[in-house]
Amino acid sequence: MNEKIKTTKTLDKKSQELLTKIGKAIYKARTTQGLTLREVEQLTGVSFMTISNVEKAQADCYFIKLLKVTNALKIDLKDFL
């Protein structure tokens, strides 16, 4: 799967903080549910490397991919706004 990844170096502080919160929530939800990165990849169609990078706030992904991951893990993005 070939996905474009935008590094977080271009994000402002507020965006970086939000990305970090989201990444931590994704990691917590995934591990609480006992899912591996590969299993979330199967659920969402988003590569495990992208999910891993988002969990570590090292990269952001297209919004639709983020929605797929958060929906699969039952995370409401409204909680971060």
C-alpha positions in Angstrom: 0.0 0.0 0.0 1.6 3.3 -1.1 0.4 6.2 1.1 1.6 9.7 1.2 2.6 10.8 4.7 3.0 14.4 5.7 5.5 14.9 8.5 4.4 16.7 11.6 7.3 19.2 11.3 5.0 21.5 9.3 2.2 21.5 12.0 1.7 24.3 14.4 1.8 23.6 18.2 -1.9 23.3 18.6 -2.3 20.9 15.7 0.7 18.8 17.0 -1.0 18.6 20.4 -4.2 17.5 18.9 -2.4 14.9 16.8 -0.6 13.6 19.9 -3.9 13.3 21.8 -5.5 11.4 18.9 -2.5 9.2 18.6 -2.6 8.3 22.3 -6.3 7.6 22.1 -5.9 5.3 19.1 -3.1 3.4 20.8 -5.0 3.1 24.0 -8.2 1.9 22.2 -6.3 -0.5 20.1 -4.3 -2.1 22.9 -7.4 -2.1 25.3 -9.3 -4.0 22.6 -6.3 -6.4 22.3 -5.8 -5.6 18.6 -2.4 -5.6 16.8 -1.5 -2.9 14.2 -2.0 -5.6 11.5 -5.5 -6.3 12.8 -6.5 -2.6 12.7 -5.0 -2.5 9.2 -7.3 -5.3 8.2 -10.3 -3.5 9.8 -9.6 -0.2 8.1 -7.5 -0.7 5.0 -5.0 1.8 6.4 -1.5 0.5 6.5 -0.1 -0.6 9.8 2.9 1.8 9.3 0.6 4.7 9.0 -1.4 3.7 12.1 1.9 3.3 14.0 3.1 6.7 12.9 -0.2 8.3 13.9 -0.1 6.6 17.3 3.4 8.1 17.8 2.3 11.5 16.5 5.1 11.2 13.9 2.9 11.7 10.9 -0.6 12.7 10.1 -2.7 11.0 7.5 -5.5 12.0 5.2 -8.6 12.8 7.3 -10.7 10.0 5.8 -8.1 7.5 6.9 -8.1 8.9 10.4 -11.8 8.6 10.4 -11.7 5.0 9.4 -9.3 4.2 12.2 -11.1 6.1 14.9 -14.5 4.7 13.7 -13.1 1.1 13.8 -11.8 1.7 17.4 -15.1 3.5 18.5 -13.3 6.8 19.2 -15.4 9.9 18.8 -13.3 12.7 17.4 -15.6 15.3 19.0 -13.9 14.3 22.3 -10.8 16.1 21.1 -12.4 19.4 20.0 
